[in-house]
Amino acid sequence: MHKDLSQIEGFEISFHEKSKRIINIKIEDQIIERLIFPFKKFDINALEYKPFTRFTIAKSLNDIASGKLNIFFNSILRNRNIGCFIIGPKNVSSKIDKTFLVKLSTSITYLIGNPNHDSMAGKFYARFYVKHEDDSDSYLRKAYTNMDLHTDGTYVKEKTDWLLMSKLEEKNVEGGETALLHLDDWEHLNDLFNDEVGRQNFIWGSPKSKNVDYKVEHPVFSEDKDGNPQISYIDQFPEPKNMEQGLFLQRLSDSLEESKNKIIIPLPVGNAIIANNYFWLHGRKPFKENKNLSRELLRIRGSFFNN
Ligand SMILES: [Fe+2]
């Protein structure tokens, strides 16, 4: 795999310093330069209103990357031992503004699969701020609370094979690092995966701000076609039916949070994390208190083109 990595001209590709399970991709200036023109062809409104334009800019990105980026991204995300990459410009410049980053994230995802409609934002992506003050109804925007390890899409009907989290802006931020855990690195996997309760159907709801007016039912653990464990879990949204389910979720939550194998990453502005949503869990450490703290994020979740 590593040999393949270094062969895309204009991209610096390596294993992440914190984990061999994460590929780090730095986009060199020459590629950024060549993206400016095709990205200018459509404004954000066009991307939102005309889905086919997203394929057009994704094709531009792929063409500029020797036509190899789509295969490369997919091979990373489908590789059980890896399943995650971080991508961003090698050098920060004034050309890389938020609009550019929205287009870059859009292009990346359209080489992987179709994004789900994000009900919170009413679009194929969601942009949101984390600030000092918050009156929302979930941990997403609560700066000073740990956001526990979880997967996305637990309470929606759509398949959520992968997710992208991109950092658009950050001011006065200390802490708030991304926490990641690969299921196979989790010390308690066998214990919990083999517990019969984890295979029972749980009910999953969501608070008002998510704009999802139904509930779904599914187990916490399942298996992929090769028998590998998969998880679909978030602490806030399952509605345990009985004591047995309640205590199982408590044990699951505790043993995820106490894992020593979490990877803590300070994601630089302009970078995006893309991860397989079946065997990577993600979360966020609390921020250090600061009245002027501000972080803007973009997220896109979706399914693979070829399942
Ligand atoms: Fe999430």
Residues whose N, C-alpha, C, O or C-beta is under 5 A from the ligand:
A	BS01	LIG	D152
